[in-house]
Amino acid sequence: MLNSGQRAKLRAMANSIDTILHIGKDGVTDNVEKQCSGALAARELIKGRVLPNSGLTPREAAGALARRCLAEVVQIAGSRFVLYRENPEIAPEKRVKLAAGARK
């Protein structure tokens, strides 16, 4: 679990990243899960968007993806959401820098 300070830092970092994941009319499919998991493995922090033709709310889509990809929901704002999953295998200079104790 992220604490409130870490969540705030991740929200601030998410302001400058592009939306790379789109949830459409088919909802959270295996393909979307695979894309999300791959993006989290490469970047740790991603932003997604739920399109109007989706039958899901952003909260439902973010929650479903977080469960399926073992990630944490950082923020939900409007139709967009931010997910985070730590990956110790990527290069240190590419990792998201959080204060010690990122997970409880």
ABEGO torsion letter per residue (X at the ends): XBBAAAAAAAAAAAAABBBABBBBAAEBBAAAAAAAAAAAAAAGBBBBBBBAABABBAAAAAAAAAAAAGBBBABBBEABBBBBBBBAABBAAABBBBBBGABX
